[in-house]
Amino acid sequence: MREQTMAAGFAASFADYACDQGAKRDILLADSGLTETDLSDQDNRISEAAYRAMIAAAMKQTGDTSLLLRHTLESRLETISVVGQIVHTSASFRHSIEQLNRYLHLMANGKLTSGTDRFEVLHQDGGLWIVDHLDVSPEAYLATEASFARFISEFRRSFPDATFETGLEVTFPPPPHVDQYQELFRIPVQFNAPRNALQIDPIWDSPATQFEPGNTYAFGIFTRHADAMLEKLQADRSVRAQIESQILPKMHEGAISMDRVASDIAMSRQTLYRRLKDEGVTFAEVHDDLRQRMAIEYLEGQKVTVNETAYLLGFSEASSFVRAFKRWTGLSPTAYLNQAA
């Protein structure tokens, strides 16, 4: 599975904040596996897992589970990422959301429902909502909590005399620091909701509500820089990711040769073998791991049968798929679904 990465600026800013709150920098770096060099440029790419490890280390040291939430509310996005500069030079609220969705991967990757942007502006039941479509488990509530805190902090700072946030729905249960929510969010919060969404004043989606001043010159500079970064990020994708993108639409065909994939990504077989070796994986392992992940996604979606899943993954017989699934999980597909239920 391809490693999820993010911009180092968020980790660098959080580390500075955590140290101001009493955390030890050497412990944060040691526990996260990051170095000062990693954090020296806000546009460097680091592992999202490393960032999460840093957050966990800081919370453990300070005993404050609201540390990331407080950092988000007290920091400025434009000092952390070029995306913040783009948002702050956007012409309107809708325009800023469009840019946020466009350049989101410069800040962090994330699993989204196919065909959707991460943030959707939705008029519903007389209210205006920002719906977050990031696919995270309730246990990973910190990412959801921080994403809405970022919206709130940026609008509070830019428009201190205007009302922005009015309510919040989150899929996770009350966190350990729920007693601080009223102080920090200052709005009603519904926990264990069916979606993650921030309700805002409808005035922000009015055609008459424009950001001032609209600095089109600065906006153009920032977006050109961001476009170049996006292009580089896409070009720097791992060979494994390139292989997966080739295999996935052809998976139902069954055996897919290394020679065929090498040709599709304009590499010789020898070069592909060498590049995979550098990444510590073989072609067969990439194919097998992708099959495993897709098998779990198909079955947990409960929209296809075991036989249909076997076909979609390119197994000639359902019995071969069942044997492979037992090797992956230790359970038959039916037992796995029963346990999940």
C-alpha positions in Angstrom: 0.0 0.0 0.0 1.4 3.4 -0.9 2.6 5.4 2.0 0.5 8.5 2.7 2.5 11.7 2.8 2.0 15.3 3.8 3.7 18.7 3.9 6.4 19.1 6.5 5.2 22.6 7.4 2.4 21.2 9.6 4.7 19.0 11.6 7.3 21.8 12.0 4.6 24.2 13.2 3.1 21.7 15.6 6.5 20.8 17.0 7.2 24.4 17.8 3.8 24.8 19.5 4.1 21.6 21.4 7.6 22.6 22.7 6.1 25.9 23.9 3.6 23.8 25.9 6.3 21.8 27.6 7.1 19.0 25.2 10.8 18.0 24.5 11.8 18.5 20.9 14.3 15.6 20.9 11.6 13.2 22.1 9.2 14.4 19.4 11.8 13.9 16.7 12.9 10.5 18.1 9.3 9.1 18.4 8.3 10.4 15.0 11.5 9.3 13.2 11.8 12.8 11.7 14.9 15.0 11.6 15.4 18.8 11.7 16.3 18.5 8.0 12.9 17.0 7.3 11.3 20.0 8.9 13.5 22.6 7.5 11.3 23.3 4.4 7.5 23.5 4.8 7.1 21.9 1.3 9.1 18.8 2.1 7.1 15.6 2.1 7.0 13.5 5.2 5.1 10.4 6.3 1.6 11.1 7.7 2.3 8.2 10.1 5.4 10.1 11.4 3.2 13.2 12.0 0.7 11.2 13.9 3.5 9.7 16.0 4.7 13.2 16.8 1.3 14.3 17.9 0.9 11.2 20.1 4.4 11.9 21.6 3.5 15.5 22.3 0.1 14.6 23.9 1.8 12.0 26.1 4.5 14.4 27.3 2.0 17.3 28.0 -0.9 15.2 29.1 -3.1 17.3 26.9 -5.2 15.5 24.3 -6.5 18.8 22.9 -3.0 19.9 21.9 -3.5 19.5 18.1 -6.9 21.2 18.3 -5.4 24.2 20.2 -2.5 24.4 17.8 -4.9 24.5 14.8 -7.0 27.2 16.3 -4.0 29.3 17.3 -1.9 28.9 14.1 -2.1 30.6 10.7 -2.4 28.4 7.6 -0.6 30.9 5.4 2.5 30.5 7.5 2.4 26.7 7.1 1.5 26.1 3.5 1.2 27.9 0.2 -2.4 26.6 0.2 -3.1 29.1 3.0 -1.8 31.9 0.8 -4.0 30.8 -2.0 -7.1 30.6 0.2 -6.4 34.1 1.7 -6.1 35.7 -1.8 -9.3 34.0 -3.1 -12.2 36.2 -4.2 -15.0 34.6 -2.2 -16.0 31.8 0.1 -16.9 29.4 -2.8 -13.7 30.3 -4.6 -11.6 29.5 -1.5 -13.3 26.1 -1.2 -12.6 25.3 -4.8 -8.9 26.2 -4.4 -8.8 24.1 -1.2 -10.1 21.1 -3.0 -7.8 21.7 -5.9 -4.6 21.9 -3.9 -5.5 19.7 -1.0 -2.8 17.1 -1.8 -0.1 19.7 -1.3 -1.1 19.6 2.4 -1.9 15.9 2.9 -3.2 12.9 1.1 -6.4 11.2 2.1 -8.9 8.5 1.0 -12.0 10.0 -0.5 -15.2 8.5 -1.8 -14.7 8.0 -5.6 -15.6 11.1 -7.6 -16.0 13.5 -4.7 -14.1 16.5 -3.5 -13.1 16.5 0.1 -15.1 19.5 1.0 -18.6 20.0 -0.3 -20.7 23.2 0.3 -24.3 22.0 0.8 -27.5 23.9 1.3 -29.7 21.7 3.4 -32.8 22.2 5.7 -32.4 25.9 5.6 -28.7 25.9 6.6 -25.4 26.0 4.9 -22.9 23.2 5.5 -19.3 22.3 4.7 -19.3 18.5 4.5 -15.9 16.8 4.9 -15.8 13.6 2.8 -12.5 12.4 4.1 -12.8 8.7 4.8 -11.6 8.2 8.4 -12.6 6.0 11.2 -14.2 7.5 14.3 -11.0 6.5 16.2 -9.0 8.9 13.9 -11.0 11.8 15.1 -8.0 14.2 15.4 -8.0 14.7 11.6 -11.7 15.6 11.4 -11.4 17.8 14.5 -8.5 19.7 13.1 -10.0 20.2 9.7 -13.0 22.0 11.1 -10.9 23.9 13.6 -8.8 25.2 10.6 -11.9 26.6 8.9 -13.0 28.3 12.1 -9.7 29.7 13.1 -9.0 31.2 9.6 -12.4 32.9 9.4 -12.3 34.1 13.1 -9.0 35.7 12.4 -9.9 37.2 9.0 -13.4 38.4 9.9 -13.4 38.9 13.7 -16.7 40.9 13.7 -18.7 38.4 11.5 -20.4 35.1 12.4 -19.0 32.1 10.6 -19.6 28.8 12.4 -23.0 28.0 13.9 -22.9 24.2 14.5 -20.9 21.0 14.1 -21.7 17.4 13.4 -19.0 14.7 13.8 -19.1 10.9 13.5 -16.8 10.3 16.4 -17.9 10.0 20.1 -17.0 12.7 22.7 -13.2 12.8 22.9 -11.2 12.9 26.2 -11.1 16.8 26.0 -14.8 17.2 25.3 -15.1 19.5 28.3 -13.0 22.1 26.4 -15.2 22.0 23.3 -17.4 24.9 24.4 -14.4 27.1 25.1 -12.7 26.2 21.8 -15.4 25.7 19.2 -18.1 27.9 20.9 -20.9 26.2 19.0 -23.2 23.2 19.6 -21.6 19.9 18.6 -23.5 16.7 17.8 -21.3 13.6 18.4 -21.9 10.1 16.7 -23.6 11.9 13.8 -23.9 10.2 10.4 -21.5 12.7 8.7 -18.8 15.2 9.5 -20.1 18.7 8.7 -19.7 22.3 9.8 -22.7 24.5 9.7 -22.0 28.1 8.8 -24.0 31.3 8.4 -25.7 31.2 4.9 -24.5 34.8 4.2 -21.1 33.4 3.2 -22.5 31.8 0.1 -24.3 34.9 -1.0 -23.1 36.4 -4.4 -22.8 39.7 -2.5 -20.3 38.4 -0.1 -16.8 38.9 -1.5 -13.4 38.8 0.2 -11.6 42.1 0.2 -9.2 42.9 -1.2 -9.2 40.5 -4.0 -5.4 40.4 -4.8 -5.4 38.7 -8.2 -1.7 39.3 -8.7 -0.7 37.5 -5.5 -3.3 34.8 -6.2 -1.7 34.1 -9.6 1.8 33.9 -8.1 0.7 31.5 -5.4 -1.3 29.2 -7.7 1.6 29.0 -10.3 3.9 27.9 -7.5 1.3 25.4 -6.2 0.7 24.0 -9.7 4.4 23.4 -10.1 4.5 21.6 -6.7 1.5 19.4 -7.7 3.1 18.5 -11.0 6.3 17.4 -9.1 4.3 15.5 -6.5 2.6 13.5 -9.2 5.8 12.9 -11.0 7.5 11.7 -7.7 4.9 8.9 -7.1 6.5 5.7 -6.2 6.9 2.9 -8.8 4.7 0.8 -6.7 1.9 3.4 -7.0 2.4 3.5 -10.8 2.1 -0.3 -10.9 -1.0 -0.3 -8.8 -2.7 2.3 -11.1 -1.9 0.0 -14.1 -3.1 -3.2 -12.4 -6.3 -2.0 -10.8 -8.4 -1.5 -14.0 -7.1 -4.8 -15.5 -7.3 -6.9 -12.3 -10.4 -8.9 -13.4 -8.3 -10.2 -16.3 -6.3 -12.5 -13.9 -2.6 -12.9 -14.2 -0.9 -9.6 -15.3 2.7 -9.9 -16.3 5.5 -7.7 -15.2 6.6 -7.3 -18.8 3.2 -5.8 -19.7 3.1 -3.3 -16.8 6.7 -2.3 -17.5 5.7 -1.5 -21.1 2.7 0.4 -19.9 4.8 2.7 -17.7 7.5 3.0 -20.3 10.2 1.1 -18.5 12.2 -2.0 -19.3 11.6 -5.1 -17.2 15.1 -4.8 -15.7 14.6 -1.2 -14.7 11.2 -1.9 -13.1 12.7 -4.9 -11.2 15.6 -2.7 -10.0 13.2 0.2 -9.0 11.0 -2.2 -7.0 14.0 -3.7 -5.3 15.0 -0.2 -4.2 11.5 0.2 -2.7 11.9 -3.2 -0.9 9.1 -5.0 -2.7 8.5 -7.4 -5.6 6.0 -7.2 -8.4 4.2 -10.3 -7.1 3.9 -8.7 -3.6 2.4 -5.5 -5.1 -0.1 -7.5 -7.0 -1.0 -9.7 -4.1 -1.3 -6.8 -1.6 -3.6 -4.9 -4.0 -5.8 -7.9 -4.4 -6.0 -8.2 -0.6 -7.0 -4.6 -0.1 -9.6 -4.7 -2.9 -11.0 -7.9 -1.6 -11.7 -6.3 1.8 -13.2 -3.2 0.2 -15.5 -5.2 -2.0 -16.7 -7.5 0.7 -17.1 -4.8 3.4 -19.1 -2.8 0.9 -21.6 -5.7 0.9 -22.6 -4.9 -2.7 -21.0 -8.0 -4.3 -20.9 -11.7 -3.5 -17.9 -13.8 -2.8 -18.1 -15.3 -6.3 -18.3 -11.8 -7.8 -15.4 -10.6 -5.7 -13.3 -13.5 -6.9 -14.1 -12.6 -10.5 -13.3 -8.9 -10.0 -10.0 -9.8 -8.6 -9.1 -12.1 -11.5 -9.4 -15.5 -9.8 -10.4 -18.2 -12.1 -12.4 -20.0 -9.4 -14.0 -18.9 -6.1 -12.2 -21.6 -4.2 -8.8 -20.1 -5.2 -10.0 -16.7 -3.9 -11.1 -18.3 -0.6 -7.7 -19.9 -0.1 -6.0 -16.6 -0.9 -8.3 -14.8 1.5 -7.5 -17.2 4.3 -3.8 -16.7 3.7 -4.3 -12.9 3.9 -6.6 -12.7 6.9 -6.6 -16.2 8.6 -10.4 -16.4 7.9 -12.7 -17.3 5.1 -14.5 -14.4 3.4 -17.8 -15.5 5.1 -16.1 -15.7 8.6 -14.4 -12.4 8.1 -17.7 -10.7 7.3 -19.4 -12.3 10.3 -16.6 -11.2 12.6 -16.8 -7.6 11.1 -20.5 -7.6 11.7 
